[in-house]
Amino acid sequence: MKLPSLSFGDLTAKMPVIQGGMGVGISLSGLASAVANEGGIGVIATSMIGMRDPLRAKDPEAADHRGLIEEIRKARAKMHDGLLGVNIMCALTNYGDMVRTSIREGVDVIISGAGLPMDLPGYLREVREELKDDVKTKLVPIVSSGRAANILCKKWMKKFDYLPDGFVVEGPKAGGHLGFKAEQLEKPEFQLEQIVTEVIDAVTPFREKHNKDIPVIAAGGVYTGEDIAKFLELGASGVQMGTRFVATHECDADEEFKRAYVEAKKEDVTIIKSPVGLPGRALKNAFLDAVSSGLKQPKKCVHKCLHSCAEEKSPYCIAQALVNAYRGKLKHGFAFAGANAYLVDKIVSVRELMDSLKDEYERRIK
């Protein structure tokens, strides 16, 4: 049996695989277009997307605006299949502009987390009225519980008469910032298998009442085709994978960033306390050791990218650390990574990766 397709309303991807949006700069047009061309949903991460703009220090928002348009258009120019999405964190200071710009540029899917995107459909309505056109961008929130999915469905219906076009359910094995408290990460009731089932149960009454399919996507720790089969058997419509796509030739990060994954051991995957106040999963290195030892001192923030960053208390600027990592300067930054990053043993093409996922899935089904 072949992998099924994944649909958000009238938009369909041949493979039920969303490539996770990885900022800062890890998933841009190069990776997103490659995944789309293999039949998946390629995703551009918008956080700090204008970091290479020489004028960013003077006007960060304008630089990110230009950067987003450039990356979307570059991806479209390379694409001949699949769907294109963007990942936009609610915590971004330029959230509204990133959403409006993405809709104007005609992206297929907006995936939004790092907080509940309560007003996301309002931006869609606003741009539709502005363009006098029925924009087809689909809205897919990221949640970590059935309760959050239920709240969003109720709020969106009451305020906008709109239900989410899908949900990404992110579990505690994901890379980057996590939507859980540190003490919850290992508890059975917060594991992905459990919360996917909870979210499916939460959205089913809305699906039935409003006759709208709301696909639920499993994310966080999904690594193999066997994993994909497992979550589809649980009732998910697809999966989102980030870590697997880092060690690909098409990933937009520097080669040194990719090598950090290839060389990582299980004990290198660790939980850190981020300056934004959340636990995060990353790969241990000298930079994080210096942070733990108190050798890093707070510095003035020049990026102003996140609402939730307590810059005056932060031992380092996380935006700058992630920019440095993207550029391969891991002495001055670190790599976020999922719990299974240590399993990566080589850099492959996106096509090779997608083919291996298909083969693993088919073997599991047989």
Buried (B, 14 or more C-beta within 10 A) or exposed (E): EEBBEBBBEEBEBBBBBBBBBBBBBBBBBBBBBBBBBBBBBBBBBBBBBBBBBEEBEEEBBBBBBBBBBBBBEBBBEBBEEBBBBBBBBBBBBBBBBBBBBBBBBBBBBBBBBBBBBBBBBBBBEBBBEEEEEEBBBBBBBBBBBBEBBBBBBEBBBEEBEBBBBBBBBBBBBBBBBBBBEEEBBEEEEBBBBBBBBBBBBBBEEBBEEEEBEBBBBBBBBBBBBBBBBBBBEBBBBBBBBBBBBBBBBBBBBBEBBBBBBBEBEEEBBBBBEBBBEBBBBBBBBEBBEBBBEEEBEBEEBEBEBBBBBEBEEBBBBBBBBBBBBBBBBBEBBBBBBBBBBBBBEEBBEBBBBBBBBBEBBBEBBE
